[in-house]
Amino acid sequence: MSDSNPAPSLYAPREPIFPRRVSGKFRNLKWVIMAVTLGIYYLTPWIRWDRGPSLPDQAVLLDMANRRFYFFWIEIWPHEFYFVAGLLIMAGLGLFLFTSALGRVWCGYACPQTVWTDLFILVERWIEGDRNARLRLHRQKKLDLRKARLRLTKWTVWLLIGLATGGAWVFYFADAPTLARDLVTGDAHPIAYTTMLLLTGTTFLFGGFAREQICIYACPWPRIQAAMMDEDTLVVGYREWRGEPRGKLKKGLLDPSQGDCIDCMACVNVCPVGIDIRDGQQLECITCALCIDACDEVMEKIGKPRGLIDYMALSDELREREGQSPKDVWKHILRPRTILYTALWSLVGFGLLFALFIRPEIDLTVAPVRNPTFVTLSDGSIRNTYDVRLRNKHGEERPFQLSVKGDPSMSIQIEGTPQDTVAVPADTALLTRVYIVTPKDAAPSNAANTPVRIWVEDLTSGERAFKDTTFNGRGN
């Protein structure tokens, strides 16, 4: 091909989207959800919870240094990670449930990308004006003083929001007041500054510039959601049978031959991902329902019934075309798929609650020392050595007493002391070496292992726990 006829470009530059301001019940719902979710995110690290003098008083804390997860009165230890796994499973099942019932409501209302993008658009609208003003500013090629001032003001506020976002995140991993002071004085760990820098940058770029591109291209959920949806899923849709053929108002009057849609483009102008819902279901749609508010506002102005764009199920389209009433909402919500997801979600939740309430406040693990498997003492008695890890999950130091069951002649003692009792500090896993000894005449004469059970008792509360192990004797 000659240079005079270059190959056409296969890619088009992104055209920024400037959604128009809209009011209505779904927009108000999004404001409420934004305020609640951002409030929870930013304020939670500052909530205090008294656990006693030896434990942190931050209500929600991911203590990586001590390998603990604190959530109000709940404390998760490393060996209890199945609680975190269970919560992740519940989150996944909950996402499946809401998607099968109401489409991408998570994406439209509670996804962090959606929430922060909404917040950034709100800031942009406050500073630069509504859709038309922002469009004019974007199309203005000349960078004059006004445009530079508006852009710098907007970007400064965005950066402050991003900084607050990164700051709130690191506060979940350390005592918030202490870390805040260290960040200001420059005494915080470099990881804290690095994390804040990364989250500030990604929030600024994703919420301010990438916006819908993250939802369309980076997020895998639009490609997965179809597996959770069917013809009874309630999604945002356009009643084509009622709106078509569309046409403009002529001298303020409605043409009887036209449908209810007056092609005002209100639904397109408020869409944060820039699609036309009248073209049918599309991968880009995040089910935010702002087009419903915009269309209902127009329908009221021209004296037409609301609901030209609405939450609806594909199974109701044929019924409405034939003049029948759509199914009740509860019939769309309660169907085998959603009932199954609800049952699985509840099962996992009840299982976690049951495991949480029956878990002991003390625990131990036992590891026999195999080199050597046993020792013959000078008086002929046999001694086995074990590494025992004692867990005290209480908020104060507790005395733990060890005992052994399996052979009445066996005795147990803690290394370095003739006693069988040890003080375990508050909220600590104490590793100690333990000896089990049996006299010469009572020692097992065969080389096979003898089952024994090591008990630990909290002398303060009387709680007990045990672990089974083996005692190795000498051969003939």
C-alpha positions as CSV (number, residue, x, y, z in Angstrom):
1,M,0.0,0.0,0.0
2,S,1.4,3.4,-1.0
3,D,2.2,6.1,1.6
4,S,-0.5,8.3,0.0
5,N,-3.2,5.9,1.2
6,P,-2.4,5.0,4.8
7,A,-4.3,2.2,6.5
8,P,-7.3,3.4,8.5
9,S,-6.9,3.4,12.2
10,L,-8.6,0.6,14.0
11,Y,-8.9,2.6,17.2
12,A,-10.8,5.7,18.0
13,P,-9.7,8.1,20.8
14,R,-11.8,8.1,23.9
15,E,-14.4,10.8,24.0
16,P,-14.9,11.9,27.7
17,I,-18.4,11.6,29.1
18,F,-19.9,14.4,31.0
19,P,-23.2,13.2,32.6
20,R,-25.9,15.7,33.1
21,R,-27.3,16.4,36.6
22,V,-30.5,14.5,37.3
23,S,-32.8,14.2,40.3
24,G,-35.2,11.4,41.3
25,K,-35.6,8.4,43.6
26,F,-32.7,6.4,42.1
27,R,-30.3,9.4,42.2
28,N,-31.3,10.1,45.8
29,L,-30.7,6.4,46.6
30,K,-27.2,6.7,45.1
31,W,-26.5,9.8,47.2
32,V,-27.5,7.9,50.4
33,I,-25.4,4.9,49.5
34,M,-22.4,7.1,48.6
35,A,-22.6,8.9,51.9
36,V,-23.0,5.7,53.9
37,T,-20.2,3.7,52.2
38,L,-17.7,6.6,52.2
39,G,-18.6,7.4,55.8
40,I,-18.0,3.7,56.8
41,Y,-14.7,3.6,54.9
42,Y,-13.3,6.9,56.2
43,L,-14.5,6.8,59.8
44,T,-14.2,3.1,60.8
45,P,-10.5,3.2,61.7
46,W,-11.2,5.9,64.2
47,I,-13.8,3.9,66.2
48,R,-12.5,2.7,69.5
49,W,-13.3,-0.6,71.2
50,D,-12.0,-1.4,74.7
51,R,-10.5,-4.9,74.8
52,G,-8.5,-4.5,78.0
53,P,-5.1,-3.0,78.8
54,S,-3.0,-5.6,76.8
55,L,-4.9,-5.4,73.5
56,P,-5.4,-2.6,70.9
57,D,-8.5,-0.4,71.3
58,Q,-9.2,0.1,67.6
59,A,-12.5,-1.5,66.6
60,V,-11.4,-2.7,63.2
61,L,-7.7,-3.5,62.9
62,L,-5.6,-5.7,60.6
63,D,-2.6,-6.2,62.8
64,M,-0.2,-7.7,60.3
65,A,2.8,-7.5,62.7
66,N,1.1,-9.7,65.3
67,R,-1.0,-11.6,62.8
68,R,-4.4,-10.7,64.2
69,F,-7.6,-9.4,62.7
70,Y,-9.8,-7.4,65.2
71,F,-13.4,-6.7,64.4
72,F,-15.1,-5.1,67.4
73,W,-15.5,-8.0,69.9
74,I,-14.2,-10.6,67.4
75,E,-10.5,-11.5,67.1
76,I,-9.3,-13.7,64.3
77,W,-6.0,-15.6,64.7
78,P,-3.9,-16.9,61.8
79,H,-5.1,-20.5,62.3
80,E,-8.7,-19.2,62.1
81,F,-8.3,-17.8,58.6
82,Y,-11.3,-19.9,57.5
83,F,-13.5,-17.2,58.9
84,V,-12.0,-14.7,56.4
85,A,-12.4,-17.3,53.6
86,G,-16.0,-17.8,54.7
87,L,-16.7,-14.1,54.5
88,L,-15.3,-14.0,51.0
89,I,-17.5,-16.9,50.0
90,M,-20.5,-15.0,51.5
91,A,-19.5,-11.9,49.5
92,G,-19.3,-13.9,46.3
93,L,-22.7,-15.6,46.9
94,G,-24.2,-12.3,47.8
95,L,-23.0,-10.8,44.6
96,F,-24.4,-13.8,42.7
97,L,-27.8,-13.3,44.5
98,F,-28.2,-9.6,43.8
99,T,-27.0,-10.0,40.2
100,S,-29.5,-12.8,39.5
101,A,-32.3,-10.8,41.0
102,L,-31.5,-7.2,40.0
103,G,-28.7,-7.3,37.5
104,R,-25.6,-5.2,38.1
105,V,-26.9,-3.3,41.1
106,W,-23.5,-3.8,42.8
107,C,-21.8,-2.0,39.9
108,G,-24.4,0.8,39.8
109,Y,-24.6,1.6,43.5
110,A,-21.9,0.2,45.8
111,C,-18.8,-0.7,43.7
112,P,-15.9,1.5,44.9
113,Q,-15.1,2.5,41.3
114,T,-18.7,3.7,40.9
115,V,-18.8,5.5,44.3
116,W,-15.6,7.4,43.9
117,T,-16.4,8.2,40.2
118,D,-19.7,9.7,41.4
119,L,-17.9,11.7,44.0
120,F,-15.4,13.0,41.5
121,I,-18.2,13.9,39.0
122,L,-19.9,15.8,41.8
123,V,-16.8,17.8,42.5
124,E,-16.3,18.4,38.7
125,R,-19.9,19.7,38.5
126,W,-19.5,22.0,41.5
127,I,-16.4,23.6,40.0
128,E,-16.9,23.5,36.2
129,G,-20.7,23.5,36.0
130,D,-23.2,21.0,34.6
131,R,-22.9,19.0,31.4
132,N,-23.1,21.8,28.8
133,A,-20.6,24.0,30.6
134,R,-18.2,21.1,31.0
135,L,-18.5,20.2,27.3
136,R,-17.8,23.8,26.3
137,L,-14.7,23.8,28.6
138,H,-13.5,20.5,27.2
139,R,-13.9,21.6,23.6
140,Q,-12.1,24.9,24.2
141,K,-8.7,24.5,22.6
142,K,-7.2,27.6,24.1
143,L,-5.8,27.2,27.6
144,D,-6.7,30.6,29.1
145,L,-6.5,31.7,32.8
146,R,-10.1,30.6,33.5
147,K,-9.7,27.1,32.2
148,A,-6.4,26.6,34.0
149,R,-7.9,27.9,37.2
150,L,-10.9,25.5,37.0
151,R,-8.8,22.5,36.0
152,L,-6.2,23.1,38.8
153,T,-8.9,23.6,41.4
154,K,-10.7,20.4,40.3
155,W,-7.5,18.3,40.2
156,T,-6.5,19.6,43.7
157,V,-9.7,18.5,45.2
158,W,-9.4,15.2,43.5
159,L,-5.9,14.7,44.9
160,L,-7.2,15.6,48.4
161,I,-9.9,12.9,48.0
162,G,-7.3,10.4,46.8
163,L,-5.0,11.3,49.7
164,A,-7.9,10.8,52.1
165,T,-8.6,7.4,50.4
166,G,-5.1,6.2,50.7
167,G,-4.8,7.5,54.3
168,A,-7.9,5.8,55.4
169,W,-6.7,2.5,54.0
170,V,-3.4,2.5,55.9
171,F,-5.2,3.4,59.1
172,Y,-6.8,-0.1,59.0
173,F,-3.4,-1.7,59.5
174,A,-2.1,0.3,62.5
175,D,-3.5,2.4,65.4
176,A,-5.1,5.3,63.5
177,P,-4.2,8.2,65.9
178,T,-0.6,7.0,66.3
179,L,-0.1,6.5,62.6
180,A,-1.7,9.8,61.7
181,R,0.8,11.6,64.0
182,D,3.7,9.6,62.5
183,L,2.6,10.4,59.0
184,V,2.6,14.1,59.8
185,T,5.9,14.1,61.6
186,G,7.6,11.9,59.0
187,D,8.2,9.0,61.4
188,A,5.8,6.5,59.7
189,H,7.2,3.4,58.0
190,P,8.0,3.9,54.3
191,I,5.4,1.2,53.4
192,A,2.7,3.5,54.7
193,Y,3.8,6.4,52.6
194,T,4.2,4.1,49.5
195,T,0.7,2.7,50.0
196,M,-0.8,6.1,50.4
197,L,1.0,7.3,47.2
198,L,-0.2,4.4,45.2
199,L,-3.8,4.6,46.4
200,T,-3.9,8.4,45.9
201,G,-2.6,8.0,42.4
202,T,-5.0,5.2,41.4
203,T,-8.0,6.9,42.9
204,F,-7.1,10.2,41.1
205,L,-6.7,8.4,37.8
206,F,-9.5,5.8,38.0
207,G,-12.1,8.2,39.4
208,G,-11.1,11.3,37.6
209,F,-10.0,10.2,34.1
210,A,-10.5,6.5,33.4
211,R,-14.0,6.3,34.9
212,E,-16.2,4.1,32.7
213,Q,-13.2,2.6,31.0
214,I,-12.4,0.7,34.2
215,C,-16.0,-0.8,34.2
216,I,-16.0,-1.6,30.5
217,Y,-12.4,-2.9,29.9
218,A,-10.6,-3.6,33.2
219,C,-13.4,-5.1,35.3
220,P,-14.2,-8.8,34.5
221,W,-17.6,-8.7,36.0
222,P,-19.5,-7.5,32.9
223,R,-18.4,-10.7,31.1
224,I,-19.3,-12.9,34.1
225,Q,-22.7,-11.5,35.0
226,A,-24.6,-13.2,32.2
227,A,-24.1,-16.6,33.9
228,M,-26.1,-15.3,36.9
229,M,-28.9,-13.6,34.9
230,D,-31.9,-15.0,33.0
231,E,-35.1,-13.8,31.5
232,D,-36.6,-13.1,34.9
233,T,-33.8,-10.9,36.1
234,L,-35.0,-7.3,36.7
235,V,-32.7,-5.0,34.7
236,V,-33.0,-1.4,33.4
237,G,-34.7,-1.5,30.1
238,Y,-36.6,0.5,27.5
239,R,-40.2,-0.3,26.6
240,E,-39.8,-0.2,22.9
241,W,-43.3,-1.2,22.2
242,R,-44.5,1.9,23.9
243,G,-41.7,4.4,22.8
244,E,-41.4,3.6,19.1
245,P,-41.6,5.1,16.6
246,R,-39.8,7.9,18.4
247,G,-40.0,11.5,17.2
248,K,-39.4,15.0,18.2
249,L,-42.1,17.3,19.6
250,K,-43.5,19.5,16.9
251,K,-44.4,23.0,18.1
252,G,-44.9,21.5,21.6
253,L,-47.5,19.0,20.4
254,L,-47.4,15.2,20.3
255,D,-47.9,13.4,17.0
256,P,-50.5,10.7,17.6
257,S,-48.6,8.4,15.1
258,Q,-45.5,8.6,17.3
259,G,-44.6,6.6,20.4
260,D,-44.0,8.1,23.8
261,C,-40.3,8.7,23.2
262,I,-39.6,12.2,22.0
263,D,-35.9,11.5,21.3
264,C,-34.8,14.2,23.8
265,M,-31.6,12.2,24.6
266,A,-32.1,12.8,28.4
267,C,-31.4,9.2,29.1
268,V,-28.2,9.3,27.1
269,N,-27.0,12.6,28.6
270,V,-27.3,11.4,32.2
271,C,-25.6,8.0,31.6
272,P,-22.2,7.7,33.3
273,V,-21.0,5.2,30.8
274,G,-22.4,7.0,27.7
275,I,-24.7,4.4,26.3
276,D,-28.2,4.6,24.8
277,I,-30.4,2.3,26.8
278,R,-32.9,2.4,23.9
279,D,-30.5,0.2,22.0
280,G,-31.3,-2.7,24.4
281,Q,-29.2,-4.5,26.9
282,Q,-25.5,-3.7,26.7
283,L,-22.3,-4.9,28.4
284,E,-21.5,-1.4,29.4
285,C,-24.7,-0.8,31.4
286,I,-24.0,-0.7,35.2
287,T,-27.7,-0.6,36.1
288,C,-27.4,2.7,37.9
289,A,-31.0,3.6,36.9
290,L,-30.2,7.3,36.3
291,C,-31.8,7.1,32.9
292,I,-35.1,6.1,34.6
293,D,-35.1,9.3,36.7
294,A,-34.3,11.4,33.6
295,C,-37.0,9.7,31.4
296,D,-39.6,9.9,34.2
297,E,-39.0,13.6,34.5
298,V,-39.5,14.2,30.8
299,M,-42.7,12.0,30.8
300,E,-44.2,14.1,33.5
301,K,-43.5,17.2,31.6
302,I,-45.2,16.0,28.4
303,G,-48.1,14.4,30.3
304,K,-47.2,10.7,29.6
305,P,-47.1,7.9,32.1
306,R,-43.8,7.3,33.9
307,G,-41.9,4.0,33.2
308,L,-40.9,4.3,29.6
309,I,-37.5,3.3,30.9
310,D,-37.8,1.2,34.0
311,Y,-36.6,-1.9,35.9
312,M,-38.2,-4.8,34.0
313,A,-37.6,-8.4,33.1
314,L,-37.3,-9.8,29.6
315,S,-40.0,-12.3,30.3
316,D,-42.5,-9.5,30.8
317,E,-41.9,-7.8,27.5
318,L,-44.1,-10.1,25.5
319,R,-46.8,-9.9,28.2
320,E,-46.8,-6.1,28.0
321,R,-46.8,-6.1,24.2
322,E,-50.0,-8.3,24.3
323,G,-51.6,-5.9,26.8
324,Q,-51.1,-8.2,29.8
325,S,-49.8,-7.0,33.2
326,P,-46.2,-7.9,34.1
327,K,-45.6,-10.4,36.9
328,D,-45.4,-9.2,40.5
329,V,-41.9,-8.1,41.5
330,W,-41.7,-10.8,44.2
331,K,-42.2,-13.5,41.5
332,H,-39.1,-12.3,39.7
333,I,-37.1,-12.1,43.0
334,L,-38.2,-15.4,44.5
335,R,-37.4,-18.0,41.9
336,P,-35.2,-21.2,42.1
337,R,-32.0,-19.5,41.2
338,T,-32.2,-16.8,43.9
339,I,-33.6,-19.2,46.5
340,L,-30.6,-21.4,45.9
341,Y,-28.1,-18.5,46.3
342,T,-29.9,-17.3,49.4
343,A,-29.9,-20.8,50.9
344,L,-26.1,-21.2,50.2
345,W,-25.4,-17.7,51.6
346,S,-27.4,-18.4,54.7
347,L,-25.7,-21.8,55.2
348,V,-22.3,-20.4,55.0
349,G,-23.3,-17.5,57.4
350,F,-24.8,-19.8,60.0
351,G,-21.8,-22.1,59.8
352,L,-19.5,-19.2,60.5
353,L,-21.6,-18.0,63.4
354,F,-21.7,-21.5,64.8
355,A,-18.0,-21.9,64.5
356,L,-17.5,-18.4,66.1
357,F,-19.6,-19.2,69.1
358,I,-18.2,-22.6,69.8
359,R,-14.5,-21.8,69.4
360,P,-12.5,-22.2,72.6
361,E,-10.7,-19.3,74.3
362,I,-7.7,-21.5,74.9
363,D,-6.0,-23.9,72.5
364,L,-2.8,-25.9,72.0
365,T,-0.8,-27.6,69.3
366,V,1.6,-30.4,70.0
367,A,4.6,-31.4,67.9
368,P,6.8,-34.3,69.1
369,V,10.5,-33.8,68.9
370,R,11.8,-36.6,66.7
371,N,15.5,-36.3,67.1
372,P,15.8,-38.4,69.2
373,T,12.4,-40.0,69.5
374,F,13.0,-40.8,73.2
375,V,15.7,-40.5,75.8
376,T,16.7,-43.1,78.4
377,L,17.5,-41.3,81.7
378,S,20.1,-42.4,84.2
379,D,17.5,-44.1,86.4
380,G,16.2,-46.1,83.4
381,S,13.0,-44.0,82.9
382,I,11.9,-43.0,79.4
383,R,11.4,-39.3,78.4
384,N,9.8,-37.9,75.3
385,T,10.0,-34.3,74.3
386,Y,7.3,-32.2,72.7
387,D,7.0,-28.6,71.5
388,V,3.7,-27.3,72.8
389,R,2.2,-24.0,71.6
390,L,-0.4,-22.6,74.1
391,R,-2.8,-20.0,72.9
392,N,-4.4,-17.6,75.4
393,K,-7.1,-15.6,73.6
394,H,-8.1,-13.7,76.7
395,G,-7.2,-10.1,77.4
396,E,-5.2,-10.8,80.5
397,E,-2.5,-13.2,81.5
398,R,-3.7,-16.7,82.5
399,P,-2.1,-19.7,84.3
400,F,-2.3,-22.8,82.2
401,Q,-1.8,-26.3,83.8
402,L,-0.7,-29.2,81.6
403,S,-1.5,-32.9,82.3
404,V,-1.2,-36.1,80.4
405,K,-3.7,-39.0,80.0
406,G,-3.0,-42.4,78.6
407,D,-0.9,-44.2,81.2
408,P,-1.2,-43.4,85.0
409,S,2.6,-43.8,85.5
410,M,3.3,-40.9,83.1
411,S,4.2,-37.4,84.4
412,I,4.5,-34.1,82.6
413,Q,6.8,-31.2,83.3
414,I,7.7,-27.9,81.5
415,E,11.3,-27.5,80.5
416,G,13.4,-25.6,83.0
417,T,11.1,-26.1,85.9
418,P,9.7,-29.1,87.8
419,Q,6.2,-27.6,87.6
420,D,3.4,-28.4,85.2
421,T,2.0,-24.9,85.1
422,V,3.0,-21.9,83.0
423,A,1.7,-18.3,82.8
424,V,0.7,-17.4,79.2
425,P,0.6,-13.7,78.5
426,A,-2.6,-12.0,77.3
427,D,-3.6,-12.7,73.7
428,T,-0.4,-14.6,73.0
429,A,0.6,-18.0,71.6
430,L,3.4,-19.2,73.9
431,L,5.8,-21.9,72.6
432,T,7.2,-24.1,75.3
433,R,9.1,-27.4,75.5
434,V,7.4,-30.1,77.5
435,Y,8.7,-33.5,78.8
436,I,6.6,-36.6,79.4
437,V,8.4,-39.2,81.5
438,T,7.5,-42.7,82.5
439,P,9.4,-44.8,85.1
440,K,11.7,-47.7,84.1
441,D,9.4,-50.5,85.2
442,A,6.3,-48.8,83.6
443,A,8.0,-47.8,80.3
444,P,6.6,-49.3,77.2
445,S,8.8,-52.2,76.2
446,N,7.8,-52.3,72.6
447,A,9.0,-49.9,69.9
448,A,5.4,-49.1,68.8
449,N,3.9,-45.7,69.7
450,T,1.7,-45.5,72.7
451,P,-1.3,-43.1,72.3
452,V,-1.4,-40.3,74.9
453,R,-3.5,-37.1,75.3
454,I,-2.1,-33.8,76.5
455,W,-4.6,-31.6,78.4
456,V,-4.3,-27.9,79.1
457,E,-6.5,-26.2,81.7
458,D,-7.1,-22.5,82.3
459,L,-6.8,-22.3,86.1
460,T,-8.8,-19.0,86.1
461,S,-11.8,-20.0,84.1
462,G,-11.6,-23.8,84.2
463,E,-11.7,-24.1,80.4
464,R,-9.9,-27.1,79.0
465,A,-8.5,-28.3,75.7
466,F,-6.5,-31.3,74.5
467,K,-4.5,-32.7,71.7
468,D,-3.7,-36.4,71.0
469,T,-0.2,-37.5,70.3
470,T,2.1,-40.5,70.9
471,F,4.7,-41.6,73.4
472,N,7.7,-43.6,72.0
473,G,9.2,-46.4,74.1
474,R,12.3,-48.5,73.8
475,G,12.5,-51.8,72.0
476,N,13.6,-55.1,73.7
